[in-house]
Amino acid sequence: MPADTSRFPGFRPPPMNTGRDDGTGKALDILAIIDERRNHVFVEQFLTAQNISFKLVRNDVDAVRAALWFQPKIIMMDMEKPRRQGVRAIEFIRMFEQWSGQKRIPIVALADSCTEEELERHRESGVDDFLTKPYTPQKMTSLLQSWIMFHELTEKTGKLRASAAAS
């Protein structure tokens, strides 16, 4: 279900001419922000083969708009962008989550490599996990399974709390 954007006059959902959506109206599993063509193709083929609902966007403006609009279970953000735009997009998403009370979406950084300094900088910006090259189906499967399981567990916990509060 799309986010309530009534407090944001002029807010438009992002153009979605890439990726796929199964059209069932179920929650979007993955939002992937990847601008490098080779990585874009790998992620698209992998997610399609896994039958995971996803959207792929290529720039940070569409990334922020898609994250706020679709509220995916996981965001995968290419961190090898020029001028640290990926970090700024993550910071904006985290700021909006705090301001709106929207639940925190796990963000996985995709990077060529990460030094300890880079890991710390990414964590400070709001990144929850990392995947470094070479990207393989095994590494991606393991990472996504753990975050999807985490998402499902927190959803069940939230429903149990709501049910207990209503009793």
C-alpha positions in Angstrom: 0.0 0.0 0.0 1.5 3.4 -0.9 2.5 5.8 1.8 0.1 8.6 2.8 1.6 11.6 1.0 -1.3 14.0 1.6 1.0 16.2 3.7 3.3 16.7 0.7 1.6 18.7 -1.9 3.1 18.0 -5.3 4.6 14.7 -4.3 4.5 12.3 -7.2 5.3 8.6 -7.2 8.5 7.9 -9.2 8.4 6.8 -12.8 8.7 3.0 -12.8 9.7 1.9 -16.3 12.2 -0.7 -15.1 12.0 -3.7 -12.9 8.8 -5.6 -12.4 5.8 -5.7 -10.0 3.6 -8.7 -9.9 0.5 -6.5 -9.9 -1.2 -8.3 -7.0 -1.0 -5.2 -4.7 1.2 -7.1 -2.2 4.0 -5.3 -0.5 7.1 -4.7 -2.6 9.9 -6.9 -1.5 13.0 -5.1 -2.9 13.8 -1.6 -4.1 17.2 -1.6 -5.8 19.0 1.6 -6.7 21.7 0.7 -9.1 23.1 2.9 -11.9 26.0 0.7 -13.2 24.5 -1.3 -16.2 26.3 -4.6 -15.4 25.2 -4.6 -11.8 21.7 -3.5 -12.8 21.4 -6.5 -15.1 22.8 -9.0 -12.5 20.3 -7.8 -9.8 17.4 -7.7 -12.2 18.1 -11.3 -13.4 18.7 -12.6 -9.9 15.5 -11.1 -8.4 13.4 -12.2 -11.4 14.8 -15.8 -11.0 14.0 -15.8 -7.3 10.4 -14.6 -8.0 10.9 -11.6 -5.8 8.7 -8.5 -6.4 11.0 -5.5 -7.0 11.5 -2.1 -8.5 14.8 -1.0 -10.0 15.7 2.7 -10.2 18.9 4.3 -11.5 19.2 7.6 -9.6 18.9 8.8 -6.0 16.0 11.2 -6.6 13.8 8.3 -7.8 15.2 6.1 -5.0 13.9 8.5 -2.3 10.6 8.9 -4.0 10.2 5.1 -4.5 11.2 4.3 -0.9 8.6 6.7 0.5 5.9 5.7 -2.0 6.3 1.9 -2.0 7.7 1.2 1.5 9.6 -1.9 0.4 10.8 -4.6 2.8 14.4 -4.0 1.8 16.3 -1.3 0.0 19.5 -2.2 -1.9 21.6 0.9 -2.6 24.6 1.1 -4.8 27.1 3.1 -2.8 29.6 3.7 -5.7 27.8 6.8 -6.8 29.5 10.0 -7.6 29.4 12.8 -5.0 28.1 10.6 -2.2 24.5 10.9 -3.5 23.7 7.4 -2.1 24.6 8.5 1.4 22.5 11.6 1.1 19.5 9.6 -0.2 19.8 7.2 2.8 20.0 10.1 5.2 16.9 11.7 3.7 15.0 8.3 3.9 16.0 7.9 7.5 15.0 11.5 8.3 11.6 11.0 6.7 11.0 7.7 8.6 11.7 9.5 11.9 9.5 12.5 11.1 6.6 10.4 9.7 6.7 7.6 12.2 7.0 5.2 9.3 8.8 2.0 10.2 12.5 1.7 9.4 13.3 0.0 6.1 16.5 -2.1 6.2 19.0 -0.7 3.7 21.8 -2.9 2.3 24.7 -1.1 0.7 26.2 -2.6 -2.4 29.9 -1.6 -2.8 33.1 -2.6 -4.6 34.8 -2.9 -1.2 34.5 -1.4 2.2 37.3 -0.3 4.5 36.5 -0.1 8.2 36.3 3.7 7.8 33.8 3.4 4.9 31.7 0.8 6.9 31.5 3.2 9.8 30.5 6.2 7.6 27.8 4.1 5.9 26.4 2.9 9.2 26.3 6.5 10.5 24.2 7.4 7.4 21.7 4.7 8.2 22.9 1.5 6.3 22.0 -1.7 8.0 24.1 -4.3 6.1 26.7 -4.6 3.3 27.3 -6.7 0.2 30.6 -6.3 -1.5 31.8 -7.5 -4.9 32.0 -10.0 -6.3 28.2 -10.2 -6.1 27.2 -13.9 -6.4 23.8 -15.5 -6.2 24.8 -17.3 -3.0 25.9 -14.1 -1.2 22.8 -12.3 -2.4 20.4 -15.2 -1.4 21.9 -15.4 2.0 21.7 -11.7 2.7 18.2 -11.3 1.3 16.8 -14.3 3.2 18.1 -13.0 6.5 16.5 -9.6 6.0 13.2 -10.9 4.6 13.0 -13.3 7.6 13.7 -10.3 9.9 11.0 -8.3 8.2 8.4 -11.1 8.5 9.3 -11.6 12.2 8.9 -7.9 13.0 5.6 -7.8 11.1 4.3 -10.8 13.2 5.6 -9.2 16.4 3.8 -5.9 15.5 0.5 -7.7 14.8 0.8 -9.7 18.1 1.4 -6.4 20.1 -1.6 -4.7 18.3 -3.8 -7.8 19.1 -2.7 -7.8 22.7 -3.3 -4.1 23.1 -6.8 -4.4 21.6 -7.8 -7.2 24.1 
